[in-house]
């Protein structure tokens, strides 16, 4: 159903854009407008890019480095960056890029969940449990096949899928060391069917909430806790309103860097290559430069705040509790199945 919805949305956008650009005297589409603007300004290409999280997150810190690299490499490319939800939250940014109002965006992969189920494979619990596996998995042919299908369905070209940290458990009620400790906890989860079903299987009461509202939700006891990465605990200052943290490694938090496909395809081949190569190089910034230091900052902030930290060394009980969920979402789509099979065989 989500794939069907995505196709309908993309088709509607294509019809609208085609109608606008059907003759030489008609108004140009968002893609051709970008090309016309570049031509009229002596080849200068102006790009607006917005992101839905703090710039201290590894994914967005890496994206800023990439933008600086691209600007220094090609003086004709001007990327105006709007970070930290300046132009709206993840959903708003994705919608703006789909419509062509924005050329580029960076959001959690979960923002795509209302349009397609193809990102579900990235959130299957305990599938990818370390950063070396993730780095390989997200640059694999199987991941690219998912990105290619999303481009066909939604008109969004995914240039890279970075990570802002493995997801763990945090709450204000009790330490979590067993599945029984999850019972009844009202936990904020990323709004995907896979994660909602995962937390139901663990005995919790999953609820969705806008990312920017989590701090006050914890502060006002609207929620008991959250599934979260250490880097977000630091960047959003959740350490100020949490008591317990459990390191368990549920899944890596994918952050997609994407653009309007019609606009991208209107660019010349050299500019396309510069953007693609630049954001692919961003994986090196994420994993080699930012992730460890950002998690170190988060751990230090939790220690200073007096948060009780525990670690689940053997998550086999949790994996068993969500086994049916994992199997269900693995088989949602052949592209997801192929991705999961690949990831399961990574060493």
N, C-alpha and C positions, 0 to 999 in steps of 0.2 A: 504493500500500500504506500509506504514512504517513497519507494523507487518510482511508483506511478505518479505520486504527487510531484516529485521532483521533475519528472519528464514533462508533466503538464505545465509547471511553472516555467521551465526552460523553453518549452514550445511557445508559450504565451509571450515571453520576452523576445524570442526570435522573431515572431510574427510582428510584434510592435516595432522592433528595430528594423526589420525588413521593409515595413510600410514606410518608415521614416526615410529610408535610403533607397527607395525603388527607382528614383530618377535623378538626373543630375541637378534638377532644380529643387528637389525635395530637401528637407532638413537632414543633416547627417546623423548617423547612429552614434552612440557613445564611443564606439571604437574608431569610426572614421573621423569623428570630431577630434579625437586625440591626435590622429595622424595629420589632420589638417592644421591643427594648432602647432604641431611640431614643424611642419613645413613653413608656415607663415612666420615663425620666429627663428628662421635660419637653422633649423634642425634641432633646436632645443626641445627636449621632451620633459614636460612637467608631470610629476606623478605624486598623487596624494596617497599616503598609506597610514592607516589607523590600526591601533591594537587595543585589546580589551583587558590588559593586565598591567601591573606596575613594571617599569623599565628595569627594576632590579631582578626580575625573574630571568633565569638563564636564557630562555628562548628569545625574549625581547632585547636583552642586552646583546645577544649575538646578532639579532637583526639590525641593531643600530651599528654594530661593527661592519656588517655587510654593506649597509647603506653608505657608510663612509668609504669603504673600499671601492664601491661602484662609482661614487662621485669623483674619487681621485683617479680612477681608471678612465672614465669618460666624462669630460666636462660638459657634454651635451645632455647628460641625464641629471635632472634635478628632482630628487625625492624629498618631498615635504613629509615629515614624520609627525604623527599625532598619537602619542602614547597615553597610557594610563586612563583609558576610557574617556578621553577628551571629546571624541565624536560618538560616544555611546558604548553600550556594553557589547558583548560578543554577538548577540542576535542582531542588534542594530547594525553592526559593522558588516556582518555577512550579508544582510539584506541590501545594504548600500552598494557593496561590491557586485552583488547579483544584478542590481538595477543599473549599474554603470555610473552611479553618483560618485563612488570612489573607485580608483583603479586597483588598489591593493589593500589587503588587510591581514591581520594576524589575530587568530582567535583559538580558543580551545577546540580540539576536533569535535567535541561534543556539541558545539553549536550547529553542526550539520545534521544532528539527530532528527530534527523535525522535518527534514527533507529526504533523507536517505538512511538506510540501515547499514551501509557499507563500512562505516567507521566502527561498528560494534565489535569487530574482531580485535581492535586495538585495546578494548577495555575488558576482554575476557579475563576473569580473575586468575592470577598466578601463572598465566601463559608466558609472560616475559618478566623475569625476576631480577635482571641485572642490566646495567647500562651497555655492556659490550654486546649482549644479545639484541638489545633495542637498536643500537647504532647500526647493526647489520640488517635487522629486520626492516627498519623504516627506509632503507635504501635498496631494498630487494626488488626483484622483478615482480614479485607478488604484491608488494605494497604499491608499486607503480601501476599495476593493472587496476587496482582499486581507484587510484587517483585518476587514471584515464577514463574510467567509467563515470566517475563523478563529473568530470569535465563534460562528457557527452550528455549526462542527465541534467546538470544544473548550470552549465555555462561558467563553471569556476575551474580555473587551472591552478592546481596545487603545486607550488614550486619546491616545497620542502615541508617535512613534518618534524619539528624539533621536540625537545622534551624539557619540561620545567621541574622534573623530579618525580620519583616513584611515589605512589599514593599509599598512605598509612591511615591509622585511626587516631582520632583525638576526641576527647569529651570532658564533661564536667561532673560525671556521676560516679565512675569507678574505673580502676585499671582494667584493661581488657587483655586477658591471657588465654581464655578459652572461648569456644562458641557460646557457652552458657552466659558469659559476661555480656554478650551482645543483646540478650533478650530484653525487648521493650524499649531499647534506647531510640529516641527520635533523632535520627542521623541525617544531616544534609548530605545529599549525594549529587553528583553531576547528573543532569537530566537526560539520561539515556535509559531505555527499557532494560538493557543488559544489567546496568548497575542497580536499578530499582529492584529487579528480580534477584540479584545477588544479595542485597541486604535483607530482603524478605526471607530468603533461604537461610540467612544467618540469624534470623529471629528478631532483627531490628525493625523499626518503623521508619522506612526511608521517606524523606521529603525533599522536594526540590525548592531551591531558593536562589535568587540572583546572586552572583558571585560577590558583588559589592555590598550585599545586605547581610552576609554571614556574620560579620563582626557584631553588629547590633543584635542579630538573632541569638548569638551565644551570650552576649551581655545581658539580654532581657529574658533569657531562658525560654525563648520560643523553640529552640532546638537544644538537645542535650549535647550534640557533638557533630562531627563531620568526618568524611573521608577526605584526606588532604595531603599535599606534599609539604615537606619541610620548608621548601623555598617560599611557598605561599604563607605559611605560618609566620615567616619573617617579613615578607614584603607587605602583607596586609595587617601585620601586627596582631595576629590572632593569639600570640603568646600572652597578650595582656588579658585575655578572657577565656583561657583554658587551664585545666588542672592536670589532665592526664593525656599522655601520648604513648601510643603503641606502634613500634616499628614492625611492620609485617610484610610490606611489599606486595600490595594488591595488584597494581598494574602501573605502567608508566603513563604519565600525563602528557599526551601528545598535544602539541601546539602547532597548528597549521599556518603556513605562510602562503598566501594565495592571491590571485588576481582575476579580474574579469577576463574570461577567455577571448571574447570578441575583441576587446581592446588589445590584449596581448598579441593576437594574431594580426592586428593592423600594423604592428611595429615591424621595422626592418629586421632582417635576420641577425645582423650583428648585435642590435640592441636586445633582441630576444635571448641570444646566447650570453650576453653580459649579465642579464638578470638571472637566467637559469644557473649559470656557473657560479655567480656570486652567492646566491642563496643556498646552493648545494655545498659550497665551501663553509657556509655557516655551521654545518654539523661539527666541524673542527673547533669552532669557537664554543659551541654549546658543551661538548663533551670534554674538551681538553682545557678550556679556560674558565668556564663559569659554574658548572654543576657542583663540583666539589667545594669550591669556595663559598657558593651560595648556601649549600647545606651546612657547611661549617658555621656560617653566620647564624643560620636558623637554630642549630643545636646549641650554640652559645646563648642565644636569646632565650631559649626555653630553659636552659640551666639557670641563667640569671633571674628568670621569672619564677623559679621554684616549681616548674612543672615536673610531675613524677613521670619518668620515662621508663618504659619496659620494652622488651623485645620478644617476639615470638620466633624462636629459632627454628622450630619445626611446625610449619603451618598445615600439616597433613590433615588435621581435624577440620580446619576451615575449608581446605580444598575438597574434602569429602562432602561437606555440607552443601557446596555449590556445584558439585559435579554435574547435576542435571541441567543447571543453568548454562554451564560451559558447553555442554553437548548441544543444547538447544541453539545457542547463538553461533556455534561453530558451523552449524548446518543451515543457517539462514540463507546463504547465497554461495554458489560455487566459488566466487572470488574470495569470500571470507574463509571458506574451507581450505582453499589453497594457501592462503596466508597463514592460517593456524597450523597446518601441516608443516609448512616451512619453519615456523617459529618453534614448534615442538622439537624439531631436530637440530636446533642450534645448540652448540656446546658452550 
